[in-house]
C-alpha cells in the first residue's frame, strides 16, 4: 500500500461515505469507488462494511485507518519542522476563516496585505468548520470565539459586535417603535443555539419570523432583500447596501475575534509576517467590527 491508498481509506473512514470522501479528496465518486475496490482486491480483504447509513471500517479497515492516521500526523509534523526553512518570509500561507468573515471582512484586509507583502501568496480556505491546524490544513485561522483552543498560539485582534439590521424601507426616519412585532429573519437548526438564535428566542415571537436561514450569509441576504429585521455581525450589516443598523450593538452578543496558529507554524517566517500584517489590518477595521456608525433610533430612545 502507498500513501494514496492510506489517504483514501482514512478519508472514507472519517466521512463515513464515498461521496464525502470524494469531496474531501477532490475526486469523483466513481473514481474513488474503483480505487477502493482495487485496494480491497489487492489486500484480499474488505476494509469497509456497506451499510444503509454509509460505510463502516471492518477490523482490517480500522487497522488501516490507525496506520494512516499516524502517518498523516507524522507527515504534518515533518512539514511543520522543515517547511519554509530556507525561504524566509516568502511563500504560501494558508488562511482559514468562516464564510461571513471571508465574505465581508477579509476582502479589503487581504487586498492591503497582498499589496504590502508581494512576497506572500495567500490560500484562503473558507470553512465554518474548525479545521485542525495541527494537521497543516491551514497555517492561520481566524475564529470568532470566547474560548480558543489552549493548544494554539495567537492573539485577539478584534471584538465582533452584533446588532439588529433591516432594509431601509422597514426603518422609518422618525424611529422604530414596533420592531418586535415587525417581520423578522431567524436562524435554522444549525444556528438556533448560537448567541443570536437564543437572543431572538427571548426577544422576538416565533410568529413574526418570516424566514429562517442556516448561515449568516443567507440571513444577511434575506435582511438586505427586505424580508425582515435580523441580528447580524456589525461588519456584515454595515457592508450591506440599503441596510440600516437599528439601535445600538447588543452587548451580550459581542465575541472576540482571534488570530490563531499552531505553535510549529508560528515559528515560520512567512507565517509570522502574514499574521502580523493580518492583525494590523484587522485592527484598522475595528470600526467596522464594532458597529460605530449612527443607528436608526428606537422610538423609546427619542
Number of C-alpha atoms within 10 A of each C-alpha: 9 6 11 11 15 20 19 22 24 23 21 26 23 15 17 18 18 22 18 16 23 20 14 13 14 10 13 13 16 12 12 21 15 11 16 20 14 13 19 15 11 10 12 9 12 17 24 21 13 13 10 6 8 15 18 19 21 15 13 13 20 17 13 20 23 13 13 21 16 11 15 18 14 13 14 17 17 11 16 22 14 11 14 19 14 9 11 13 18 19 15 16 22 17 22 26 24 18 18 21 23 18 14 19 18 19 12 13 20 19 11 14 22 16 10 11 14 10 13 19 16 14 13 17 17 15 14 14 11 12 15 12 21 19 17 20 15 21 28 27 26 21 22 20 15 12 10 18 10 7 11 18 17 19 15 18 20 21 18 21 26 27 24 23 30 31 23 16 11 18 21 11 11 11 18 19 15 9 19 14 12 16 21 27 25 28 24 15 12 11 17 18 13 12 15 24 17 15 16 20 13 10 9 18 14 12 9 15 20 15 17 17 19 14 16 20 17 16 24 25 15 23 28 22 13 18 19 23 30 27 29 24 29 24 24 21 29 21 14 17 10 15 22 24 28 23 18 18 22 15 10 11 17 22 19 18 22 22 25 25 25 21 16 19 26 20 15 22 18 23 25 17 18 26 24 12 19 21 17 14 19 21 17 14 16 17 16 22 24 20 22 16 13 11 17 21 19 18 13 8 9 7
